Amino acid sequence: MIETRKILCLTSLFVSLLVGLFLTSCSQTDGRRVDMLNERAYAYHYRNLNLAEAWAKRAFQVSKDYDAGRAEAVNNLAFVNIVKMQYARAFSRLDSIDAMTDNQVELLIADIQRMRVCQRKSKNKEFYDYHERAARRMKRIREEERLLSEHQRRRMTYAVSEFHIVTSAYYYYVGLEHQFVKSLETIETDVDLDQDTAQYLNLLYNVGAGGVITGKQQSEVNQQEFDYLVRCYFMAKQGSFTFWEANSLQALSEHLQNPNFRKKLVKDNVQAIKFLNVDDMPDSLLAGNLAQRSLDLVSEFGDVYQTASSYRTLASCYWQIKDYPSAIVCLQNALNRDKAIGQAPDLVASIREQLSVVYAAINDKPSSDFNRNIYLDLQEQTRQDRYLESRAEQLNLSAGQLNIMIAAVVTLIVLLISLLVYLHYKRRKNDHNSSLQPLLEPLVEWQRQNDSYQQSLDERYEEIQEAYHISLLEIQVNKKRNLERRAKIFLVNIITPLIDRMLHEIARLRAGGESQEVRQERYEYISELSDKITDYNDVLTHWIKLQQGELVLRIESFPLQPLFDMVAKSKTGFLLKGIQLNVVPSDARVKADRVLTLFMLNTLADNARKFTSDGGTVTIEANTAAEYVEVSVTDTGRGMSADEAAHIFDHKTIQDDPERKSHGFG
């Protein structure tokens, strides 16, 4: 399986180099092309170091005057150096970025990579210096984050998440548990890792590796950490992230070493264990199998630090099954397979401590003491108070700067007070009778001009208000005039058909040839029409006087039946049109203006006659309720459309007849 991976890696490297040659064939710098090459290099960070390095070199070669892309390529190359524990080479490259570009995102990433190297080498003071510088730089970038391009936003996401992950790793190794948990929780709340699978796997691994989940029973904590690691493993395997596949297997191995924990985890996670246990190992040997697979993967990947860490985990598995010689071999390989591991005192200290315990188990006291003494010496170099010393030095530096600033401010205040005292003394000496009046004269003149201007504005405002009120009065007068004119037009439109009917009846009487009974009916009809014209004229005169204030409403209590009888006298006009007028007798009494009530009934009855076709019926009736009387005029005419009914109470002209314009009154 490992040989197959090597063949695939070599093939991918060859293809990548060909593509890189094609992309670099153009002599001009293309920022998008450089960004694409750098993104490919980043994509292989945790998949294949050789390909990551190859793409980064191509990006560096074609970047030319594109300093941000060049700096990003150097950051990618420095990442490879750090993984291979070539720390001197990594620092050299990272230092060159400071002179290469002013791109703050890439400078931030360079500081974060320096933090990782200092954390690995247990250089506490330097770590804290770079940490503070990165934090300040990150704050400045976030203030102008809207100006970043899409590519720079992705780089910023990587930088922020990597900053907190490296910080959490440092706090974990110096034993600051609260700060360690807080750093990882910041990633979950403040950083969107949806577009960066590698960093998301990084987060899953760090949470699952232990120490973040607290406040629960140990079995619940173990289960949640196991879930994080299984998710990390399957996502890493699916995305070919060799590094995180190896790391998740190593952490799972550490979770399964304790027999009590292993028994419950195996019982509660049957399917997950089935997928993990590809070699069908017994439960007692599964942890060792996972550790061995992790060692194979990380050795193939080329991470020197994690290779030594995997050897240490495998040694713990041998320790659990009491295979002490194999445990010693693994620990010796962790120390001696690559001497570069000596640059990581924390890791070496943990290996020496484990060697001391294993040698003690086989009663090899000299070897046990030898390794224990080395472990104690390393602990002395990397103890927690080194972190406190570095913080104290940083705080002392800040305090010194603040003291200088305070002294400068105090000095300026003293100088200012002295200058004011001197000027006051000189003024009093030159003129004891000096007054502030000359200084105030411009202010007084300004006040006088301002008062004059304010007065003119007030006068103008009063004129506008007066004109406004006059306009309102004119509008009211015009409304009354318009209403009177509409009333007169209404009278003409109502009376004209009545006059036409009278003329028609007179013409028929003049023609003769009818019986005496028919002629008598015509005389009666002419009398009805004349009475109706007189009624309309009286009502209109009454209404106009009311509008002009010459007449007030005469509210009285009266029976409705006399009014109904007056309306019933006009039934002949209804019969001539073929309409049946039904006036239902009523004993109801109402309290209203008698004349306007009659006007209302005549108007409604006439409208009903106008819009009811031959053979229809118009009914007038009154219904008495507890507190009111409802007078209704109903007909069998065509009625109103829905749109007309919706606007029935709007103040506008209603078009009764499409052939002529209506007056709109009533």
C-alpha positions in Angstrom: 0.0 0.0 0.0 2.9 2.4 0.9 4.7 1.6 -2.4 1.5 2.4 -4.3 1.2 5.7 -2.5 4.8 6.5 -3.5 4.2 5.7 -7.1 1.1 7.9 -7.1 3.0 10.8 -5.5 5.8 10.6 -8.1 3.3 10.6 -10.9 1.4 13.6 -9.4 4.7 15.4 -8.9 5.7 14.8 -12.6 2.3 16.0 -13.9 2.4 19.0 -11.6 5.8 20.0 -12.9 4.6 19.8 -16.5 1.6 22.0 -15.7 3.8 24.4 -13.8 6.1 24.7 -16.9 3.1 25.4 -19.0 1.8 28.1 -16.7 5.2 29.8 -16.4 5.7 30.0 -20.2 4.6 33.6 -20.3 7.3 36.1 -19.3 4.8 38.7 -17.9 3.7 38.5 -14.3 0.1 37.4 -14.0 -1.2 37.9 -10.4 -4.1 35.5 -10.9 -1.7 32.8 -12.2 0.6 33.3 -9.2 -2.4 33.2 -6.8 -3.6 29.9 -8.5 -0.1 28.4 -8.1 0.1 29.4 -4.4 -3.4 28.1 -3.8 -2.3 24.7 -5.2 0.7 24.8 -3.0 -1.5 25.4 0.0 -3.9 22.7 -1.1 -1.1 20.2 -0.7 0.2 21.4 2.7 -1.3 18.4 4.5 -1.5 16.0 1.5 1.9 15.9 -0.1 4.9 18.0 0.9 6.8 17.4 -2.3 3.9 18.8 -4.4 3.4 21.7 -2.0 7.1 22.6 -2.4 7.0 22.2 -6.2 3.9 24.5 -6.7 5.4 27.0 -4.2 8.7 27.2 -6.2 6.8 27.7 -9.5 4.8 30.5 -7.9 8.0 32.1 -6.6 9.6 31.8 -10.1 6.8 33.6 -12.0 5.9 36.1 -9.3 8.7 38.6 -10.3 7.4 42.1 -9.4 4.2 40.7 -7.7 5.5 41.0 -4.2 2.4 39.7 -2.4 2.4 36.5 -4.5 6.2 36.1 -4.0 5.8 36.5 -0.2 3.0 33.9 -0.2 5.2 31.5 -2.1 8.0 32.0 0.5 5.5 31.4 3.3 4.5 28.1 1.6 8.1 27.0 1.3 8.7 28.0 4.9 5.8 25.8 5.9 7.5 22.8 4.2 10.8 23.6 6.0 9.0 23.7 9.4 7.3 20.3 8.8 10.7 18.8 8.0 12.1 20.6 11.1 14.5 22.7 8.9 14.0 25.6 11.3 17.0 27.6 10.4 16.1 27.6 6.7 12.4 28.4 7.6 13.5 31.4 9.7 15.7 32.7 6.9 12.9 32.6 4.5 10.4 34.1 6.9 12.8 37.0 7.7 13.2 37.7 4.0 9.4 38.4 3.7 9.7 41.5 5.9 11.9 43.2 3.2 10.0 41.6 0.3 6.4 43.0 0.8 4.2 45.3 2.7 1.2 42.9 2.3 0.0 42.7 5.9 -1.7 39.3 5.5 1.4 37.6 4.4 3.5 39.4 7.1 0.9 38.1 9.6 1.3 34.5 8.4 5.0 34.9 8.6 4.8 35.9 12.2 2.4 33.0 12.9 4.9 30.5 11.4 7.6 32.0 13.6 5.3 31.4 16.5 5.0 27.7 15.6 8.8 27.4 15.4 9.3 29.1 18.7 6.6 26.9 20.3 8.3 23.7 19.0 11.7 24.9 20.2 10.3 26.1 23.6 11.6 29.6 23.1 9.0 31.2 25.3 10.1 34.8 25.2 10.4 34.9 21.4 7.1 33.2 21.1 5.4 35.8 23.1 7.0 38.6 21.1 5.8 37.2 17.8 2.4 36.5 19.4 1.9 40.1 20.4 3.2 41.4 17.0 0.8 39.1 15.2 -2.1 40.1 17.4 -1.5 43.8 16.7 -1.1 43.1 13.0 -4.3 41.0 12.9 -6.3 43.8 14.6 -5.1 46.4 12.0 -6.1 44.1 9.1 -9.6 43.5 10.6 -10.2 47.2 10.7 -9.8 47.3 6.9 -10.9 43.8 6.1 -13.5 45.1 3.5 -10.6 46.1 1.3 -9.2 42.6 1.0 -9.6 40.6 -2.3 -11.3 37.3 -2.3 -7.9 35.5 -2.4 -6.7 37.6 0.5 -9.8 36.8 2.5 -9.1 33.1 2.2 -5.5 33.7 3.3 -6.8 35.8 6.3 -9.2 32.9 7.3 -6.2 30.6 7.3 -4.1 33.1 9.3 -6.6 33.7 12.0 -7.4 30.0 12.5 -3.7 29.1 12.5 -2.9 31.9 15.0 -5.4 30.5 17.5 -4.4 26.9 16.9 -0.7 27.6 17.4 -1.5 29.7 20.5 -3.6 26.9 21.9 -0.8 24.4 21.3 1.6 26.6 23.2 -0.7 27.1 26.1 -1.3 23.3 26.2 2.4 22.5 26.5 3.1 25.2 29.2 0.1 23.9 31.2 -2.3 26.9 30.9 -5.5 24.9 30.4 -8.0 27.8 30.5 -6.1 29.8 27.8 -5.7 26.6 25.7 -9.5 26.0 25.7 -10.3 29.6 25.1 -8.1 29.8 22.0 -9.8 26.8 20.3 -13.3 28.1 21.3 -12.5 31.4 19.6 -12.0 29.5 16.3 -15.5 27.9 16.6 -17.2 31.2 17.2 -15.2 33.8 15.2 -13.8 31.9 12.2 -15.7 30.6 9.2 -13.8 27.4 8.1 -16.4 26.2 5.5 -14.0 27.0 2.6 -10.9 25.7 4.3 -11.1 21.9 4.9 -7.5 21.6 6.0 -8.0 24.1 8.9 -11.3 22.5 9.8 -9.6 19.1 10.1 -7.0 20.9 12.2 -9.7 22.1 14.5 -11.4 18.7 14.7 -8.1 17.0 15.6 -7.2 19.6 18.3 -10.6 19.3 20.0 -10.6 15.5 19.8 -7.1 15.1 21.0 -8.2 16.0 24.5 -8.5 18.7 27.1 -11.0 21.0 25.4 -14.3 19.3 26.4 -14.8 19.6 30.2 -17.6 19.7 32.7 -18.9 16.2 32.0 -18.3 12.6 33.1 -15.2 11.1 31.7 -17.1 8.6 29.6 -19.1 11.4 28.0 -15.9 13.3 27.3 -14.2 10.3 25.8 -17.2 9.7 23.5 -17.3 13.3 22.3 -13.6 13.4 21.7 -13.9 10.0 19.9 -16.6 11.4 17.6 -14.4 14.4 16.7 -11.5 12.2 15.8 -13.6 9.7 13.8 -15.0 12.6 11.8 -11.5 14.0 11.3 -10.3 10.6 10.1 -13.0 10.0 7.6 -12.9 13.5 6.1 -9.1 13.4 5.9 -9.2 10.0 4.2 -11.9 11.1 1.8 -10.0 14.3 0.9 -6.5 12.6 0.8 -5.2 14.7 3.7 -2.5 12.2 4.7 -1.2 14.3 7.6 -4.6 14.5 9.3 -5.4 10.9 8.6 -2.2 10.0 10.4 -2.8 12.4 13.3 -6.4 11.3 13.9 -5.3 7.6 13.9 -2.6 8.5 16.5 -5.1 10.3 18.7 -7.7 7.4 18.4 -4.9 5.0 19.4 -4.3 7.1 22.6 -8.0 7.0 23.4 -8.1 3.2 23.0 -5.1 2.3 25.1 -6.8 2.4 28.5 -8.7 -1.0 28.8 -11.6 0.5 30.7 -12.1 3.4 28.2 -11.5 1.1 25.2 -14.2 -1.4 26.4 -17.0 1.3 26.5 -15.9 3.0 23.3 -15.8 -0.3 21.3 -19.2 -1.2 22.7 -20.8 2.2 21.9 -19.3 2.6 18.5 -19.5 -0.7 16.7 -19.8 0.7 13.2 -17.0 3.2 13.6 -14.7 0.6 15.1 -15.5 -1.7 12.2 -14.4 0.9 9.7 -11.2 1.7 11.7 -10.2 -1.9 12.3 -9.3 -2.7 8.7 -7.0 -5.5 9.7 -9.5 -7.3 12.0 -7.3 -6.9 15.1 -8.5 -8.0 18.5 -9.7 -5.1 20.7 -6.6 -5.3 22.9 -4.3 -4.8 19.9 -6.4 -2.3 18.0 -4.6 0.8 19.6 -1.2 -0.5 18.5 -2.5 -1.2 15.0 -3.8 2.3 14.7 -0.5 3.7 16.0 1.5 1.7 13.5 -0.7 2.8 10.6 -0.3 6.4 11.8 3.5 5.9 11.9 3.5 4.6 8.4 1.4 7.4 7.0 3.3 10.2 8.7 6.7 8.7 7.8 5.6 8.7 4.2 4.3 12.2 4.5 7.7 13.4 5.9 6.8 15.3 9.1 9.8 14.7 11.4 8.1 16.0 14.5 4.9 13.9 14.1 7.0 10.8 13.2 8.7 11.0 16.5 5.4 11.6 18.2 3.9 8.5 16.5 6.8 6.4 17.7 6.1 7.6 21.2 2.4 6.7 20.9 3.3 3.2 19.5 5.7 2.8 22.5 2.8 3.5 24.8 0.8 0.7 23.1 3.6 -1.7 23.7 3.8 -0.6 27.3 0.1 -1.4 27.8 0.7 -5.0 26.6 3.9 -5.2 28.6 6.2 -5.6 25.6 8.9 -3.4 27.1 11.7 -4.2 24.6 9.5 -3.1 21.7 8.6 0.0 23.6 12.3 0.9 24.1 13.0 0.3 20.4 10.2 2.7 19.4 11.3 5.4 21.8 15.0 5.1 20.6 13.8 5.4 17.0 11.8 8.5 18.0 15.1 10.0 19.3 17.6 8.8 16.8 15.8 8.3 13.5 16.2 12.0 12.7 18.5 14.1 14.9 16.5 17.2 14.0 14.1 16.1 16.7 16.5 17.5 19.2 15.2 21.0 18.3 11.9 20.2 20.1 12.8 20.1 23.8 9.2 19.4 24.9 8.8 16.4 22.7 12.3 15.1 23.6 11.5 15.5 27.3 8.3 13.5 27.0 10.2 10.7 25.2 13.0 10.7 27.8 10.4 10.5 30.6 8.7 7.5 28.9 12.1 5.8 28.4 12.9 6.3 32.1 9.6 4.5 33.0 10.1 1.7 30.6 13.7 1.1 31.8 12.5 1.1 35.4 9.9 -1.6 34.4 12.8 -3.9 33.3 14.9 -3.0 36.3 17.5 -1.1 34.3 18.1 1.6 36.9 21.1 3.3 35.3 19.3 3.8 32.0 16.2 4.9 33.8 18.1 7.5 35.9 20.0 8.7 32.8 16.9 9.4 30.9 15.1 10.9 34.0 18.0 13.3 34.5 17.8 14.4 30.9 14.1 14.8 31.3 14.5 17.0 34.4 17.1 19.2 32.7 14.8 19.7 29.7 11.9 20.5 32.0 14.0 23.2 33.7 14.5 24.8 30.3 10.8 24.7 29.3 9.0 25.1 32.6 5.9 27.3 32.8 7.6 30.2 34.6 9.6 30.8 31.4 6.3 31.9 29.9 5.7 34.2 32.9 9.2 35.6 32.5 8.6 36.4 28.8 5.3 38.1 29.7 7.0 40.0 32.5 9.7 41.3 30.2 7.1 42.4 27.6 5.1 44.1 30.3 8.2 45.8 31.7 8.9 47.1 28.2 5.3 48.4 27.9 5.5 50.0 31.3 8.7 51.7 30.4 7.1 53.2 27.2 4.1 54.3 29.2 6.3 56.0 31.8 8.1 57.9 29.1 4.8 59.0 27.6 3.5 60.1 31.0 6.6 62.1 31.7 6.3 63.8 28.3 2.7 64.7 28.9 3.5 66.1 32.4 6.4 68.2 30.9 4.1 69.6 28.3 1.5 70.6 30.9 4.1 72.3 33.0 5.4 74.2 30.0 1.9 75.3 29.0 1.1 76.5 32.5 4.3 78.4 32.6 3.6 80.0 29.2 0.1 81.1 30.3 1.5 82.6 33.6 4.2 84.5 31.6 1.7 85.9 29.1 -0.7 87.0 31.8 2.2 88.8 33.6 3.3 90.5 30.4 -0.3 91.7 29.7 -0.8 93.1 33.1 2.6 94.8 33.0 1.9 96.5 29.6 -1.6 97.8 30.4 -3.2 97.5 33.8 -6.4 99.1 32.4 -6.7 96.8 29.5 -10.2 95.8 28.7 -11.8 92.9 26.8 -14.0 95.3 24.9 -11.9 95.5 21.8 -11.8 91.7 21.7 -15.6 91.5 22.1 -16.5 94.2 19.5 -16.5 91.7 16.5 -18.7 89.4 18.5 -21.1 92.3 19.4 -21.3 93.4 15.7 -22.0 89.8 14.7 -24.8 89.6 17.3 -26.3 92.8 16.0 -26.3 91.6 12.4 -27.7 88.3 13.4 -30.6 90.0 15.3 -31.4 92.1 12.3 -31.4 89.1 10.0 -33.6 87.2 12.5 -36.1 90.0 12.6 -36.4 90.1 8.8 -37.0 86.4 8.8 -39.7 86.8 11.4 -41.4 89.5 9.3 -41.2 87.3 6.2 -42.7 84.4 8.1 -45.6 86.5 9.2 -46.3 87.6 5.7 -46.2 84.0 4.4 -48.6 82.9 7.2 -51.0 85.7 6.4 -51.0 84.8 2.7 -51.5 81.2 3.6 -54.6 81.9 5.7 -56.1 84.1 3.0 -55.6 81.2 0.5 -57.4 78.9 2.9 -60.3 81.3 3.1 -60.5 81.6 -0.7 -60.5 77.8 -1.1 -63.4 77.6 1.4 -65.4 80.3 -0.5 -64.7 78.6 -3.8 -65.8 75.3 -2.5 -69.1 76.8 -1.4 -69.6 78.5 -4.8 -68.8 75.2 -6.5 -71.3 73.4 -4.3 -74.0 75.9 -5.1 -73.4 75.7 -8.8 -73.6 71.9 -8.7 -76.9 72.2 -6.8 -78.3 74.5 -9.4 -77.1 72.2 -12.2 -78.7 69.3 -10.3 -82.0 71.2 -10.1 -82.0 71.9 -13.8 -81.2 68.3 -14.6 -84.0 67.1 -12.4 -86.6 69.6 -13.5 -85.8 69.4 -17.3 -87.2 65.9 -17.7 -90.3 66.9 -15.7 -90.9 69.9 -18.0 -90.4 67.7 -21.0 -93.1 65.3 -19.7 -95.5 68.3 -19.0 -95.0 69.5 -22.6 -95.6 66.1 -23.9 -98.9 65.8 -21.9 -100.1 69.3 -23.0 -99.4 68.4 -26.7 -101.5 65.2 -26.3 -104.3 67.3 -24.8 -104.2 69.8 -27.6 -104.3 67.0 -30.2 -107.7 65.8 -28.8 -109.4 62.6 -29.8 -109.2 61.0 -26.3 -111.9 60.2 -23.9 -112.8 62.5 -21.0 -111.4 60.0 -18.4 -108.0 59.8 -20.2 -107.8 63.6 -20.5 -108.6 63.9 -16.7 -105.7 61.5 -15.9 -103.4 63.7 -18.0 -104.5 66.8 -16.1 -103.7 65.1 -12.8 -100.3 63.9 -14.1 -99.5 67.5 -15.2 -100.5 68.7 -11.7 -98.2 66.1 -10.1 -95.3 67.2 -12.2 -95.9 70.8 -11.3 -96.0 70.0 -7.6 -92.8 68.0 -7.9 -91.0 70.9 -9.6 -92.2 73.2 -6.8 -91.0 70.7 -4.2 -87.6 70.4 -5.7 -87.3 74.2 -6.0 -88.3 74.6 -2.3 -85.8 71.9 -1.2 -83.0 73.4 -3.2 -83.7 76.9 -1.8 -83.8 75.4 1.7 -80.4 73.6 1.2 -78.7 76.7 -0.4 -79.7 78.9 2.6 -78.5 76.2 4.9 -75.0 76.2 3.2 -74.9 80.0 3.3 -75.7 80.1 7.0 -79.0 81.8 6.5 -80.9 78.7 7.6 -80.4 76.1 10.2 -81.6 72.5 10.3 -85.0 72.2 11.8 -84.8 69.0 13.7 -88.3 67.7 14.8 -90.1 64.4 15.5 -92.6 63.6 12.7 -94.3 60.5 11.2 -92.9 59.1 7.9 -96.2 58.1 6.4 -97.1 61.7 5.1 -93.8 61.8 3.3 -94.4 58.4 1.9 -97.8 59.6 0.6 -96.2 62.6 -1.2 -93.7 60.3 -2.9 -96.5 57.9 -3.9 -98.2 60.7 -5.8 -95.4 60.4 -8.5 -96.4 56.8 -9.3 -97.7 57.9 -12.7 -94.2 58.6 -13.9 -93.2 55.1 -12.8 -96.2 53.5 -14.6 -95.4 55.4 -17.9 -92.0 53.6 -17.8 -93.6 50.3 -17.0 -92.3 50.2 -13.4 -94.4 49.3 -10.4 -93.9 51.7 -7.4 -94.7 50.0 -4.0 -94.8 52.3 -1.0 -95.2 50.2 2.1 -97.4 51.9 4.8 -95.4 52.7 8.0 -96.3 54.1 11.5 -92.7 54.9 12.2 -91.7 58.3 13.6 -88.3 59.9 13.0 -86.3 62.8 14.4 -84.8 64.8 11.5 -85.3 67.8 9.2 -88.7 67.1 7.4 -87.8 69.0 4.2 -84.4 67.3 3.7 -85.9 63.9 4.5 -88.4 64.4 1.7 -85.6 65.6 -0.6 -83.7 62.4 0.2 -86.7 60.1 -0.5 -87.5 61.9 -3.8 -83.9 61.7 -5.0 -83.5 58.0 -4.2 -86.9 57.2 -5.7 -86.0 59.1 -8.9 -82.6 57.4 -9.2 -84.3 54.0 -8.7 -86.8 54.8 -11.5 -84.0 56.0 -13.8 -82.0 52.8 -13.5 -84.8 50.2 -13.4 -85.9 48.7 -16.7 -89.4 48.0 -18.0 -91.3 45.5 -15.8 -89.2 46.2 -12.7 -90.2 47.2 -9.2 -89.2 50.0 -6.9 -90.1 49.5 -3.2 -90.0 52.2 -0.4 -90.3 51.0 3.2 -89.3 51.8 6.8 -88.0 49.2 9.3 -88.0 50.2 13.0 -85.1 49.0 15.2 -84.5 49.6 18.9 -82.6 52.9 18.5 -83.1 53.9 14.9 -85.4 53.7 11.9 -84.0 52.3 8.6 -85.6 53.9 5.5 -84.8 51.9 2.3 -85.4 52.4 -1.4 -84.8 49.1 -3.2 -85.2 48.4 -6.9 -84.7 45.5 -9.4 -82.4 47.6 -11.6 -78.9 46.7 -12.8 -77.2 48.0 -9.7 -73.5 49.0 -9.3 -70.3 47.2 -10.4 -67.9 46.2 -7.7 -65.5 49.0 -8.7 -68.3 51.6 -8.5 -69.4 50.3 -5.1 -65.9 50.6 -3.8 -65.7 54.3 -4.6 -69.4 55.2 -3.8 -68.3 57.6 -1.0 -65.5 59.3 -2.9 -65.9 63.0 -3.7 -65.9 62.9 -7.5 -68.2 63.1 -10.5 -70.1 59.9 -11.2 -70.8 59.1 -14.9 -74.5 58.0 -15.0 -74.9 58.1 -18.7 -72.0 57.5 -21.1 -73.6 59.8 -23.7 -73.6 63.0 -21.5 -71.7 64.3 -18.5 -73.5 64.2 -15.1 -73.5 67.0 -12.6 -72.4 64.7 -9.8 -74.8 66.2 -7.2 -76.7 63.7 -5.0 
